[in-house]
Amino acid sequence: MFDIDALRLLVSVAGAGSFTKAAVGLNYTQSAVSRRIASLEQAAGGPLFERLPRGVRLNPAGRALHRHAVDVLDRLARAEEELAVLHRGHGGLLHVGAFSTANISLMPAALRAFRLARPDVEVIAVEGRSGMLTARLADGGLDLAVLSDYPSGLPSADGVTTTPLCADELLVALPCEHRLAGADVVDLLELRDEAWLQDAYGDRPTMLADACARAGFVPRKIIRIAEWAGKFGYVAAGLGVALVPSLAAWAVPDGLVLVRLTDPALRRTLHVALPTAPLPSALTLHGLLRTAAAGTSTAGSGTRQADS
């Protein structure tokens, strides 16, 4: 309804107390100021100033609009300042996302280093599946995300670029009393009679389905469990087995064992996704994620066996 420049002019005229003085301060002609104020008054539905013998002053309607104009202009000024800070790479907000197992050790390690390197930036972190995170990046809701190509491939979207971050070995989680729990490495074919705990299966290609096909069998049973806590609970109860990325090794509860598999293709790749024109602070976090990935992949690459 109201043009921003007209609101600025309203505030200037009110402060100067005169169309002529406001025109001089703004390097306008007096007639131009009069025309703009007349247009603003038409949009406002009536006069905003009392015309006095010497100058003008706000009437009640003018004072009401002036109050809102000052608030609007102040908010815009703060928005401009925040955007300038963001694009200089100093201060502001950074919205980041990651899938669940990346939030166990990888993202926290990178964000801890980021807090030390950039204490002026406030990080807003969210968790979600890679497809949702990609969509949030595409619509501007995120500035950086850590994605995975497991279980069904890497999602993509216009305006989002991805770069590989690290490979993550997929292990099999077994209950500690399982006949293969003490093995150093297991061939997938030895698990052909097990039920598998898997969120996605059958409705689209998955790494598990491809690996089982390479091993020469189809899983006897798929139990659809999405969350890791539920998968671990089912494995601990002896109801099935599950593929678990090595990044999740720190979260595996007592009573479970992680064992390596012989299939070298059972790995997922983690990626960092950024918008086409990333913020400087997002690029800083990207570098710290690479450092953290090198550390966590080394620390989490071994199997974990619960105490007997």
Sequence and secondary structure as in RCSB ss.txt:
>XXXX:A:sequence
MFDIDALRLLVSVAGAGSFTKAAVGLNYTQSAVSRRIASLEQAAGGPLFERLPRGVRLNPAGRALHRHAVDVLDR
LARAEEELAVLHRGHGGLLHVGAFSTANISLMPAALRAFRLARPDVEVIAVEGRSGMLTARLADGGLDLAVLSDY
PSGLPSADGVTTTPLCADELLVALPCEHRLAGADVVDLLELRDEAWLQDAYGDRPTMLADACARAGFVPRKIIRI
AEWAGKFGYVAAGLGVALVPSLAAWAVPDGLVLVRLTDPALRRTLHVALPTAPLPSALTLHGLLRTAAAGTSTAG
SGTRQADS
>XXXX:A:secstr
   HHHHHHHHHHHHHTSHHHHHHHHT  HHHHHHHHHHHHHHHTS  EEE SSSEEE HHHHHHHHHHHHHHHH
HHHHHHHHHHHHHTSSSEEEEEE GGGGTTHHHHHHHHHHHH TTSEEEEEE  HHHHHHHHHTTS SEEEEE T
TT     TTEEEEEEEEEEEEEEEETTSTTTT SEE GGGGTTSEEE SS SSS  HHHHHHHHHT   SEEE  
 SHHHHHHHHHTTS BEEEEGGGGGG  TTEEEEEES TT EEEEEEEEESS  HHHHHHHHHHHHHHHHHHHHT
 S  B   
